[in-house]
Amino acid sequence: MRFIFENIFFLVVTYAGAPLWYSVIFIRSCFGYNADAPRILIIQSARIGDMVCITPVFREIKKKYPKAYIATLVAEPAVGVTLHNPFIDQFYFYDTSNDIVASVLAFFQIKPLTYDYSFNFFPGKLGNALPFWLGIPHRITTKIDVSSRTLKLLFPFSNCQELYTKEESAPHHHLKLLRYIGISNPSDKREVFTYPEADEKVANIFHTLAIDLSKKNIAVSVGCGKDFRKWPLERFVALADRISAQYGANIIFTGGDEDKDAIQQALSMMQHRNNVFDVSGKFSVAELPSFFKKISLFISVSTGPLYIADAMGCDTIDIIGTDAATNQAPQGNTVIVERREIAPCSYVMYPPTCSTQQIRDRMDISVNMVWDAVQKIYNKKYVQ
């Protein structure tokens, strides 16, 4: 019922208010703008990993337009990815639990007649309607061909639309949108940033836990974000035991507060408990880059922290499960573990179409498959 009210709200405010919104756009257009210093609002309604994949956009805009003023409107789960990005001048955040409240608050927080361009990288009601309400003259958006009826009715209010298909690389699609402001051949290097307080906190926690920094640190995340990406806990345990026995590395289980019980269970199941640590719930998203500076290898399903680790230069193993590897893969030294003989059923920006059997088959990744990935990375880089 809530989604019905949200749909009605966005359509009524957009269509009934269209004469007013077009008048605001006309007024903003009459002001003109400094071509060397455009004011740009970037809207990102997706989650942590998706936000990491957008980070090249900020840098590339500033490279082309050093005097540009860049603001972001970011969904709460991904706030920590952007907080310390030096290329962002203004931060706006919103709670994804209620799009009506979020859009009203964002409207009064950002204020009309403020920006020249908007970029909406992930199709959504708020991201498509809000720039129109704010009177932004150049409204650039991603669109997909399986959108809801409401979104299809909102797309025309973005005057620059770029179709995204599920076979594409989402990060490359994001960068392609920059052509609307004259940026060609942008670098796709992703980046996240540390800050001194986080570095100090991580160092103190490692010291308190007596983590031996002369050993390689291998971090393991048992969390999954979404159930269809879940890899069995007992397989994580068997993998960690094998790594500990073979290489004598530090095994550091990481995750959010919601993962604490699972990690405690994993610790109780392990046979090799020496040099095994639990840092679940100790670091915020903004502090994770500082944590990953101390990590050699990160093993996880496709979750946001995997992309942060990759952007920090960690080696990563992505137990990819139902996702399509071509959509949004890590770009560093990564081994993707998947059942390639079974087609993926989950694509970036598209609603998942996974049946229970498809999820079971795609996630039926053995410990040996992931162990082979560990050896591929570990033996090549760390074993003399």
Backbone hydrogen bonds in HBPLUS format (Angstrom, degrees):
<---DONOR---> <-ACCEPTOR-->    atom                        ^
c    i                          cat <-CA-CA->   ^        H-A-AA   ^      H-
h    n   atom  resd res      DA  || num        DHA   H-A  angle D-A-AA Bond
n    s   type  num  typ     dist DA aas  dist angle  dist       angle   num
A0004-ILE N   A0001-MET O   3.11 MM   3  5.17 123.2  2.45  96.3 110.7     1
A0005-PHE N   A0001-MET O   3.12 MM   4  6.53 159.7  2.16 154.2 158.5     2
A0006-GLU N   A0002-ARG O   2.91 MM   4  6.20 154.9  1.97 148.3 156.1     3
A0007-ASN N   A0003-PHE O   2.93 MM   4  6.10 160.4  1.97 144.7 149.4     4
A0008-ILE N   A0004-ILE O   2.98 MM   4  6.25 165.0  2.00 152.7 156.5     5
A0009-PHE N   A0005-PHE O   2.86 MM   4  6.01 161.2  1.90 149.2 154.9     6
A0010-PHE N   A0006-GLU O   3.02 MM   4  6.25 171.7  2.02 158.8 159.0     7
A0011-LEU N   A0007-ASN O   3.06 MM   4  6.21 162.3  2.09 151.0 156.2     8
A0012-VAL N   A0008-ILE O   2.88 MM   4  5.94 167.1  1.90 155.5 159.4     9
A0013-VAL N   A0009-PHE O   2.97 MM   4  6.02 172.6  1.98 157.2 159.4    10
A0014-THR N   A0010-PHE O   3.06 MM   4  5.92 152.4  2.13 135.1 143.3    11
A0015-TYR N   A0011-LEU O   2.85 MM   4  5.83 169.7  1.86 150.6 154.0    12
A0016-ALA N   A0012-VAL O   2.82 MM   4  5.39 146.6  1.94 139.5 150.4    13
A0017-GLY N   A0013-VAL O   3.16 MM   4  5.37 137.2  2.35 113.9 125.4    14
A0018-ALA N   A0015-TYR O   3.26 MM   3  5.04 159.8  2.31  98.0 103.8    15
A0020-LEU N   A0017-GLY O   2.96 MM   3  5.40 118.4  2.35 113.3 128.1    16
A0021-TRP N   A0017-GLY O   2.93 MM   4  6.17 164.6  1.95 157.1 162.3    17
A0022-TYR N   A0018-ALA O   2.83 MM   4  5.93 165.6  1.85 159.5 162.4    18
A0023-SER N   A0019-PRO O   3.09 MM   4  6.19 143.0  2.23 134.0 143.9    19
A0023-SER N   A0020-LEU O   3.09 MM   3  5.05 119.3  2.48  92.9 108.4    20
A0024-VAL N   A0020-LEU O   2.98 MM   4  6.33 150.6  2.07 149.4 157.5    21
A0025-ILE N   A0021-TRP O   2.97 MM   4  6.27 156.4  2.02 147.0 153.5    22
A0026-PHE N   A0022-TYR O   2.90 MM   4  6.12 153.5  1.97 142.6 149.7    23
A0027-ILE N   A0023-SER O   2.97 MM   4  6.25 156.5  2.03 147.2 153.0    24
A0028-ARG N   A0024-VAL O   2.93 MM   4  6.21 164.3  1.95 152.6 156.7    25
A0029-SER N   A0025-ILE O   2.87 MM   4  6.07 156.8  1.93 148.5 155.3    26
A0030-CYS N   A0026-PHE O   2.97 MM   4  6.21 144.6  2.10 143.6 152.9    27
A0030-CYS N   A0027-ILE O   3.13 MM   3  5.11 121.2  2.50  93.2 107.8    28
A0031-PHE N   A0027-ILE O   3.24 MM   4  6.62 140.6  2.40 144.2 153.8    29
A0031-PHE N   A0028-ARG O   3.16 MM   3  5.29 129.7  2.42  97.6 110.3    30
A0032-GLY N   A0029-SER O   3.11 MM   3  5.31 133.6  2.33  99.2 111.2    31
A0037-ALA N   A0034-ASN O   2.92 MM   3  5.19 148.4  2.02 108.0 118.2    32
A0069-TYR N   A0038-PRO O   2.98 MM  31  6.36 160.6  2.01 149.3 155.5    33
A0116-ASP N   A0039-ARG O   2.83 MM  77  5.29 152.5  1.91 135.7 144.4    34
A0117-TYR N   A0039-ARG O   3.15 MM  78  6.51 158.6  2.20 156.6 160.4    35
A0040-ILE N   A0069-TYR O   2.83 MM  29  6.14 167.9  1.84 166.7 170.5    36
A0071-ALA N   A0040-ILE O   2.86 MM  31  6.21 164.2  1.88 167.1 171.5    37
A0041-LEU N   A0117-TYR O   2.88 MM  76  6.23 164.4  1.91 147.9 151.8    38
A0119-PHE N   A0041-LEU O   2.87 MM  78  6.39 148.9  1.97 156.0 164.5    39
A0042-ILE N   A0071-ALA O   2.80 MM  29  6.13 162.4  1.83 151.6 157.1    40
A0073-LEU N   A0042-ILE O   2.82 MM  31  6.19 157.0  1.87 153.4 157.4    41
A0043-ILE N   A0119-PHE O   2.79 MM  76  6.02 178.7  1.79 177.1 176.7    42
A0044-GLN N   A0073-LEU O   2.97 MM  29  6.29 168.0  1.98 162.6 163.7    43
A0075-ALA N   A0044-GLN O   3.10 MM  31  6.53 147.5  2.21 167.1 166.2    44
A0051-MET N   A0047-ARG O   2.93 MM   4  6.16 150.1  2.02 153.0 162.6    45
A0051-MET N   A0048-ILE O   3.06 MM   3  5.11 117.1  2.47  96.2 111.7    46
A0052-VAL N   A0048-ILE O   3.00 MM   4  6.37 154.2  2.07 154.6 161.5    47
A0053-CYS N   A0049-GLY O   3.18 MM   4  6.47 151.7  2.27 143.1 150.2    48
A0054-ILE N   A0051-MET O   3.02 MM   3  5.12 147.8  2.12 101.5 111.6    49
A0055-THR N   A0052-VAL O   3.15 MM   3  5.37 150.3  2.24 104.5 113.1    50
A0057-VAL N   A0054-ILE O   2.85 MM   3  5.71 149.6  1.95 132.1 139.6    51
A0060-GLU N   A0056-PRO O   2.95 MM   4  6.09 167.8  1.97 159.2 162.9    52
A0061-ILE N   A0057-VAL O   3.02 MM   4  6.17 153.6  2.09 150.6 156.8    53
A0062-LYS N   A0058-PHE O   3.14 MM   4  6.38 166.6  2.16 150.2 153.7    54
A0063-LYS N   A0059-ARG O   2.86 MM   4  6.10 142.0  2.01 145.2 157.0    55
A0064-LYS N   A0060-GLU O   3.14 MM   4  6.32 154.3  2.21 141.0 146.1    56
A0065-TYR N   A0061-ILE O   2.68 MM   4  5.78 164.0  1.70 157.0 162.8    57
A0068-ALA N   A0065-TYR O   2.91 MM   3  5.26 166.9  1.93 120.4 123.7    58
A0089-ASP N   A0070-ILE O   2.81 MM  19  5.34 147.2  1.92 146.1 157.3    59
A0090-GLN N   A0070-ILE O   3.18 MM  20  6.51 143.6  2.32 146.4 147.7    60
A0072-THR N   A0090-GLN O   3.00 MM  18  6.45 150.3  2.09 151.0 157.7    61
A0092-TYR N   A0072-THR O   2.70 MM  20  5.81 143.5  1.83 164.9 176.4    62
A0074-VAL N   A0092-TYR O   2.91 MM  18  6.35 159.0  1.96 152.5 152.3    63
A0094-TYR N   A0074-VAL O   3.06 MM  20  6.33 147.3  2.17 151.4 151.4    64
A0078-ALA N   A0075-ALA O   2.97 MM   3  5.87 150.5  2.05 132.4 139.2    65
A0076-GLU N   A0094-TYR O   2.89 MM  18  5.66 141.8  2.03 168.1 164.2    66
A0079-VAL N   A0076-GLU O   3.13 MM   3  5.23 172.8  2.14 116.1 118.2    67
A0081-VAL N   A0078-ALA O   3.10 MM   3  5.65 147.2  2.21 115.2 124.0    68
A0082-THR N   A0079-VAL O   3.03 MM   3  5.72 142.2  2.18 118.8 127.5    69
A0083-LEU N   A0079-VAL O   3.33 MM   4  6.41 143.2  2.48 152.9 163.1    70
A0085-ASN N   A0082-THR O   3.01 MM   3  5.32 166.8  2.02 126.7 125.6    71
A0088-ILE N   A0085-ASN O   3.29 MM   3  5.87 171.4  2.29 120.3 122.2    72
A0102-ALA N   A0098-ASN O   3.00 MM   4  6.14 164.6  2.02 152.5 157.5    73
A0103-SER N   A0099-ASP O   2.88 MM   4  5.87 157.0  1.93 140.9 146.4    74
A0104-VAL N   A0100-ILE O   3.07 MM   4  6.31 162.4  2.10 153.7 158.1    75
A0105-LEU N   A0101-VAL O   2.95 MM   4  6.11 171.3  1.96 156.9 159.6    76
A0106-ALA N   A0102-ALA O   2.88 MM   4  5.97 159.2  1.92 146.2 152.8    77
A0107-PHE N   A0103-SER O   2.90 MM   4  5.99 151.4  1.99 141.5 149.2    78
A0108-PHE N   A0104-VAL O   3.22 MM   4  6.53 162.1  2.25 153.3 155.5    79
A0109-GLN N   A0105-LEU O   2.89 MM   4  5.98 140.3  2.05 143.5 155.8    80
A0110-ILE N   A0106-ALA O   2.82 MM   4  5.78 170.6  1.83 152.6 154.7    81
A0111-LYS N   A0107-PHE O   2.91 MM   4  5.61 154.0  1.98 137.5 146.1    82
A0113-LEU N   A0134-LEU O   3.06 MM  21  6.35 148.7  2.16 157.8 158.8    83
A0138-HIS N   A0116-ASP O   3.17 MM  22  6.22 155.3  2.23 150.8 157.0    84
A0118-SER N   A0138-HIS O   2.90 MM  20  6.41 140.6  2.06 162.2 169.0    85
A0140-ILE N   A0118-SER O   2.86 MM  22  5.85 166.8  1.88 151.2 153.1    86
A0120-ASN N   A0140-ILE O   2.84 MM  20  6.23 149.3  1.94 150.7 161.1    87
A0142-THR N   A0120-ASN O   3.01 MM  22  6.35 141.0  2.16 169.0 177.4    88
A0128-ASN N   A0124-GLY O   3.05 MM   4  6.10 140.2  2.21 147.4 156.5    89
A0129-ALA N   A0125-LYS O   2.96 MM   4  6.00 157.2  2.01 153.0 159.1    90
A0130-LEU N   A0126-LEU O   2.93 MM   4  5.55 160.7  1.97 147.0 153.4    91
A0132-PHE N   A0129-ALA O   3.06 MM   3  5.48 125.7  2.36 111.4 125.0    92
A0133-TRP N   A0129-ALA O   3.12 MM   4  6.47 157.6  2.17 153.2 160.1    93
A0134-LEU N   A0130-LEU O   2.92 MM   4  6.15 149.4  2.02 154.9 164.2    94
A0136-ILE N   A0131-PRO O   3.17 MM   5  5.60 171.4  2.18 168.1 165.5    95
A0135-GLY N   A0132-PHE O   3.16 MM   3  5.34 160.6  2.20 105.9 111.7    96
A0160-CYS N   A0139-ARG O   3.08 MM  21  6.03 142.6  2.23 161.6 151.0    97
A0141-THR N   A0160-CYS O   2.90 MM  19  6.34 155.7  1.96 159.7 167.1    98
A0162-GLU N   A0141-THR O   2.97 MM  21  6.34 151.5  2.05 158.3 167.1    99
A0143-LYS N   A0162-GLU O   2.99 MM  19  5.96 157.1  2.05 139.0 138.5   100
A0164-TYR N   A0143-LYS O   2.84 MM  21  6.06 157.7  1.89 171.8 177.7   101
A0152-LYS N   A0148-SER O   3.02 MM   4  6.30 160.9  2.05 153.4 158.9   102
A0153-LEU N   A0149-ARG O   3.09 MM   4  6.35 141.0  2.25 142.5 152.4   103
A0153-LEU N   A0150-THR O   3.09 MM   3  5.17 126.5  2.39  96.4 110.3   104
A0154-LEU N   A0150-THR O   3.06 MM   4  6.37 126.0  2.37 138.5 153.5   105
A0154-LEU N   A0151-LEU O   2.95 MM   3  4.92 135.0  2.16  96.6 110.0   106
A0155-PHE N   A0151-LEU O   2.86 MM   4  6.03 145.0  1.98 158.9 166.8   107
A0157-PHE N   A0154-LEU O   3.06 MM   3  5.82 159.3  2.11 124.7 130.6   108
A0158-SER N   A0155-PHE O   2.94 MM   3  5.66 165.1  1.96 129.5 131.5   109
A0168-GLU N   A0165-THR O   2.99 MM   3  5.67 165.5  2.01 123.6 128.3   110
A0173-HIS N   A0169-SER O   3.01 MM   4  6.28 148.4  2.12 147.9 157.6   111
A0170-ALA N   A0327-ASN O   2.77 MM 157  5.59 151.4  1.85 144.8 153.3   112
A0173-HIS N   A0170-ALA O   3.04 MM   3  4.95 116.7  2.46  94.4 110.7   113
A0174-HIS N   A0170-ALA O   2.93 MM   4  6.27 157.2  1.99 157.5 163.1   114
A0175-LEU N   A0171-PRO O   3.20 MM   4  6.49 161.3  2.24 145.7 149.4   115
A0176-LYS N   A0172-HIS O   2.98 MM   4  6.16 140.2  2.14 139.2 150.5   116
A0176-LYS N   A0173-HIS O   3.04 MM   3  4.96 121.6  2.39  93.1 108.8   117
A0177-LEU N   A0174-HIS O   3.18 MM   3  5.56 139.8  2.35 103.8 113.8   118
A0178-LEU N   A0175-LEU O   3.07 MM   3  5.52 151.2  2.15 109.6 117.8   119
A0179-ARG N   A0176-LYS O   3.22 MM   3  5.95 169.6  2.23 118.7 121.9   120
A0180-TYR N   A0177-LEU O   3.16 MM   3  6.08 168.2  2.18 123.3 126.2   121
A0181-ILE N   A0178-LEU O   3.01 MM   3  5.60 164.2  2.04 115.9 121.1   122
A0183-ILE N   A0178-LEU O   3.16 MM   5  5.35 162.0  2.19 134.2 132.1   123
A0182-GLY N   A0179-ARG O   3.10 MM   3  4.84 161.8  2.13 105.7 105.1   124
A0198-ALA N   A0195-TYR O   3.03 MM   3  5.60 124.2  2.36 116.2 129.4   125
A0199-ASP N   A0195-TYR O   3.10 MM   4  6.35 161.0  2.13 155.0 161.0   126
A0200-GLU N   A0196-PRO O   2.94 MM   4  6.17 160.0  1.98 152.5 157.5   127
A0201-LYS N   A0197-GLU O   2.99 MM   4  6.19 155.6  2.05 141.7 148.5   128
A0202-VAL N   A0198-ALA O   2.95 MM   4  6.15 168.6  1.96 157.3 159.2   129
A0203-ALA N   A0199-ASP O   3.02 MM   4  6.21 163.6  2.04 147.7 152.6   130
A0204-ASN N   A0200-GLU O   2.94 MM   4  6.15 156.0  2.00 148.4 154.9   131
A0205-ILE N   A0201-LYS O   2.98 MM   4  6.25 157.7  2.03 152.3 158.0   132
A0206-PHE N   A0202-VAL O   2.95 MM   4  6.17 164.6  1.97 156.2 160.2   133
A0207-HIS N   A0203-ALA O   2.97 MM   4  6.15 152.2  2.05 142.6 150.7   134
A0208-THR N   A0204-ASN O   2.84 MM   4  6.07 159.1  1.88 148.6 154.4   135
A0209-LEU N   A0205-ILE O   2.97 MM   4  6.12 156.4  2.02 149.6 155.1   136
A0211-ILE N   A0206-PHE O   3.08 MM   5  5.42 172.9  2.08 158.2 159.6   137
A0210-ALA N   A0207-HIS O   3.04 MM   3  4.96 151.3  2.12  99.7 108.5   138
A0215-LYS N   A0212-ASP O   3.20 MM   3  5.93 165.5  2.22 117.3 121.7   139
A0250-ASN N   A0216-LYS O   2.88 MM  34  6.09 152.0  1.96 165.0 172.3   140
A0296-SER N   A0217-ASN O   2.89 MM  79  5.51 159.1  1.93 148.2 155.2   141
A0218-ILE N   A0250-ASN O   2.85 MM  32  5.95 169.9  1.86 159.3 162.8   142
A0252-ILE N   A0218-ILE O   2.88 MM  34  6.06 166.4  1.89 148.8 151.8   143
A0219-ALA N   A0297-LEU O   2.87 MM  78  6.29 147.3  1.98 162.1 168.4   144
A0299-ILE N   A0219-ALA O   2.90 MM  80  6.32 157.8  1.95 153.7 160.4   145
A0220-VAL N   A0252-ILE O   2.89 MM  32  6.10 155.3  1.95 141.9 145.6   146
A0254-THR N   A0220-VAL O   2.94 MM  34  6.07 160.5  1.98 148.0 152.0   147
A0221-SER N   A0299-ILE O   3.04 MM  78  6.43 163.8  2.07 170.1 174.5   148
A0226-LYS N   A0224-CYS O   2.60 MM   2  5.40 141.6  1.75 106.4  95.5   149
A0229-ARG N   A0226-LYS O   2.94 MM   3  5.70 163.3  1.97 125.6 129.8   150
A0230-LYS N   A0227-ASP O   3.10 MM   3  5.28 168.5  2.12 115.7 117.2   151
A0235-ARG N   A0232-PRO O   3.07 MM   3  5.47 139.5  2.24 106.8 117.8   152
A0236-PHE N   A0232-PRO O   3.33 MM   4  6.82 151.4  2.42 147.2 155.0   153
A0236-PHE N   A0233-LEU O   3.06 MM   3  5.16 117.1  2.47  98.7 113.9   154
A0237-VAL N   A0233-LEU O   3.01 MM   4  6.36 157.1  2.06 153.7 160.3   155
A0238-ALA N   A0234-GLU O   3.02 MM   4  6.19 159.6  2.06 137.6 142.8   156
A0239-LEU N   A0235-ARG O   2.93 MM   4  6.06 157.1  1.98 146.3 152.6   157
A0240-ALA N   A0236-PHE O   2.88 MM   4  6.09 165.0  1.90 151.6 155.7   158
A0241-ASP N   A0237-VAL O   2.90 MM   4  6.09 161.3  1.93 154.0 159.0   159
A0242-ARG N   A0238-ALA O   3.09 MM   4  6.23 155.9  2.15 140.9 147.1   160
A0243-ILE N   A0239-LEU O   2.95 MM   4  6.25 159.1  2.00 154.4 160.0   161
A0244-SER N   A0240-ALA O   2.93 MM   4  6.09 164.8  1.95 151.4 155.7   162
A0245-ALA N   A0241-ASP O   2.93 MM   4  6.09 162.3  1.96 150.1 154.9   163
A0246-GLN N   A0242-ARG O   2.94 MM   4  5.97 157.9  1.99 146.7 152.9   164
A0247-TYR N   A0243-ILE O   2.88 MM   4  5.72 168.6  1.89 152.0 155.9   165
A0248-GLY N   A0244-SER O   2.97 MM   4  4.74 140.0  2.13 118.7 128.5   166
A0251-ILE N   A0275-ASN O   2.88 MM  24  6.29 164.9  1.90 163.2 167.7   167
A0277-PHE N   A0251-ILE O   2.79 MM  26  6.21 159.4  1.84 162.5 168.8   168
A0253-PHE N   A0277-PHE O   2.80 MM  24  6.08 164.3  1.82 161.8 156.4   169
A0279-VAL N   A0253-PHE O   2.93 MM  26  6.18 177.2  1.93 177.3 176.5   170
A0281-GLY N   A0255-GLY O   2.80 MM  26  6.15 161.2  1.83 149.0 145.8   171
A0259-ASP N   A0256-GLY O   2.96 MM   3  5.40 159.3  2.00 113.2 120.0   172
A0260-LYS N   A0257-ASP O   3.25 MM   3  5.45 167.0  2.27 109.8 113.7   173
A0263-ILE N   A0259-ASP O   2.98 MM   4  6.19 157.6  2.03 157.2 164.1   174
A0264-GLN N   A0260-LYS O   2.90 MM   4  6.15 158.7  1.95 153.0 158.8   175
A0265-GLN N   A0261-ASP O   2.97 MM   4  6.20 153.0  2.04 145.7 153.3   176
A0266-ALA N   A0262-ALA O   2.88 MM   4  6.14 150.8  1.96 142.6 151.2   177
A0267-LEU N   A0263-ILE O   2.86 MM   4  6.14 159.7  1.90 153.3 157.8   178
A0268-SER N   A0264-GLN O   3.08 MM   4  6.31 152.4  2.16 141.8 148.8   179
A0269-MET N   A0265-GLN O   3.15 MM   4  6.38 129.7  2.42 139.4 152.2   180
A0269-MET N   A0266-ALA O   3.06 MM   3  5.13 136.6  2.25  98.6 111.0   181
A0270-MET N   A0266-ALA O   3.18 MM   4  6.38 126.1  2.48 145.3 158.7   182
A0270-MET N   A0267-LEU O   3.34 MM   3  5.34 145.8  2.47  97.8 106.8   183
A0282-LYS N   A0279-VAL O   3.17 MM   3  5.56 160.1  2.21 134.6 134.2   184
A0287-GLU N   A0284-SER O   3.04 MM   3  5.14 135.5  2.25  98.8 111.4   185
A0288-LEU N   A0285-VAL O   3.23 MM   3  5.28 149.3  2.33 100.5 109.3   186
A0290-SER N   A0287-GLU O   3.12 MM   3  5.58 124.4  2.44 110.1 122.7   187
A0291-PHE N   A0287-GLU O   3.23 MM   4  6.61 150.5  2.32 146.2 154.9   188
A0291-PHE N   A0288-LEU O   3.00 MM   3  4.87 115.1  2.44  94.9 111.5   189
A0292-PHE N   A0288-LEU O   2.84 MM   4  6.09 164.8  1.87 164.6 167.3   190
A0293-LYS N   A0289-PRO O   3.13 MM   4  6.31 125.0  2.45 136.4 149.1   191
A0294-LYS N   A0291-PHE O   3.05 MM   3  5.79 156.4  2.10 117.8 124.0   192
A0295-ILE N   A0292-PHE O   3.19 MM   3  4.88 165.4  2.21 100.4 104.6   193
A0315-ASP N   A0296-SER O   3.21 MM  19  6.20 159.6  2.26 147.3 146.4   194
A0298-PHE N   A0315-ASP O   2.91 MM  17  6.35 153.1  1.99 147.9 155.5   195
A0317-ILE N   A0298-PHE O   2.89 MM  19  6.33 149.3  1.98 160.1 163.9   196
A0300-SER N   A0317-ILE O   3.16 MM  17  6.43 167.6  2.18 172.7 173.2   197
A0319-ILE N   A0300-SER O   2.89 MM  19  6.05 171.7  1.90 146.1 149.0   198
A0303-THR N   A0301-VAL O   2.83 MM   2  5.85 115.7  2.25 119.0 102.2   199
A0306-LEU N   A0303-THR O   3.08 MM   3  5.58 136.8  2.27 112.1 123.3   200
A0307-TYR N   A0304-GLY O   2.92 MM   3  5.48 129.7  2.18 115.1 127.0   201
A0308-ILE N   A0304-GLY O   3.24 MM   4  6.66 149.4  2.34 147.2 156.2   202
A0309-ALA N   A0305-PRO O   2.86 MM   4  6.07 166.3  1.88 153.9 157.0   203
A0310-ASP N   A0306-LEU O   2.96 MM   4  6.16 157.6  2.02 141.7 148.2   204
A0311-ALA N   A0307-TYR O   2.95 MM   4  6.07 157.4  2.00 140.9 146.8   205
A0312-MET N   A0308-ILE O   3.02 MM   4  6.26 134.5  2.23 142.8 155.1   206
A0312-MET N   A0309-ALA O   3.12 MM   3  5.11 131.0  2.37  94.8 108.2   207
A0314-CYS N   A0309-ALA O   2.99 MM   5  5.32 157.3  2.04 156.3 148.9   208
A0313-GLY N   A0310-ASP O   3.03 MM   3  5.20 161.0  2.07 108.0 113.1   209
A0316-THR N   A0333-ASN O   3.16 MM  17  6.56 159.0  2.20 145.5 151.0   210
A0335-VAL N   A0316-THR O   3.06 MM  19  6.59 152.4  2.14 151.1 158.7   211
A0318-ASP N   A0335-VAL O   3.02 MM  17  6.30 153.7  2.09 145.7 154.2   212
A0320-ILE N   A0318-ASP O   3.06 MM   2  5.30 116.3  2.49 107.6  90.9   213
A0337-VAL N   A0318-ASP O   2.84 MM  19  6.00 170.4  1.85 150.5 153.6   214
A0320-ILE N   A0337-VAL O   3.04 MM  17  6.02 135.5  2.24 145.1 158.5   215
A0323-ASP N   A0320-ILE O   3.38 MM   3  5.91 154.9  2.44 141.1 135.2   216
A0345-CYS N   A0322-THR O   3.04 MM  23  5.67 152.1  2.13 147.6 156.1   217
A0346-SER N   A0322-THR O   3.23 MM  24  5.65 133.3  2.46 145.6 136.5   218
A0324-ALA N   A0346-SER O   3.09 MM  22  6.26 131.2  2.34 174.1 171.8   219
A0327-ASN N   A0324-ALA O   3.19 MM   3  5.68 154.6  2.26 113.5 120.3   220
A0334-THR N   A0332-GLY O   2.98 MM   2  5.63 116.8  2.39 112.0  95.3   221
A0342-ILE N   A0339-ARG O   3.04 MM   3  5.72 165.3  2.06 120.9 125.6   222
A0353-THR N   A0345-CYS O   3.08 MM   8  5.55 171.2  2.08 168.7 169.5   223
A0350-TYR N   A0347-TYR O   3.16 MM   3  5.40 147.1  2.27 117.0 126.5   224
A0359-ILE N   A0355-SER O   3.00 MM   4  6.29 163.6  2.03 158.1 161.8   225
A0360-ARG N   A0356-THR O   3.04 MM   4  6.22 162.0  2.07 145.0 150.2   226
A0361-ASP N   A0357-GLN O   2.88 MM   4  6.07 159.3  1.92 149.6 155.2   227
A0362-ARG N   A0358-GLN O   2.84 MM   4  5.95 172.1  1.85 155.3 157.8   228
A0363-MET N   A0359-ILE O   2.95 MM   4  5.90 154.6  2.02 147.3 154.1   229
A0364-ASP N   A0361-ASP O   3.26 MM   3  5.19 156.7  2.32  98.8 105.6   230
A0365-ILE N   A0363-MET O   2.75 MM   2  5.38 139.3  1.91 103.1  90.8   231
A0371-TRP N   A0367-VAL O   2.78 MM   4  5.99 156.4  1.84 154.0 162.2   232
A0372-ASP N   A0368-ASN O   2.90 MM   4  6.05 151.9  1.98 144.9 150.8   233
A0373-ALA N   A0370-VAL O   3.02 MM   3  5.02 118.8  2.41  93.8 109.3   234
A0374-VAL N   A0370-VAL O   2.95 MM   4  6.36 151.6  2.03 149.0 157.1   235
A0375-GLN N   A0371-TRP O   2.95 MM   4  6.24 165.6  1.97 156.0 158.7   236
A0376-LYS N   A0372-ASP O   2.96 MM   4  6.11 151.2  2.05 141.0 149.3   237
A0377-ILE N   A0373-ALA O   3.14 MM   4  6.42 155.0  2.20 148.7 153.4   238
A0378-TYR N   A0374-VAL O   2.69 MM   4  5.74 168.1  1.70 164.1 165.5   239
A0379-ASN N   A0375-GLN O   2.95 MM   4  5.38 154.4  2.02 131.7 139.9   240
A0381-LYS N   A0377-ILE O   3.09 MM   4  6.19 154.3  2.15 152.1 158.2   241
A0382-TYR N   A0378-TYR O   2.83 MM   4  5.37 159.4  1.87 147.4 154.5   242
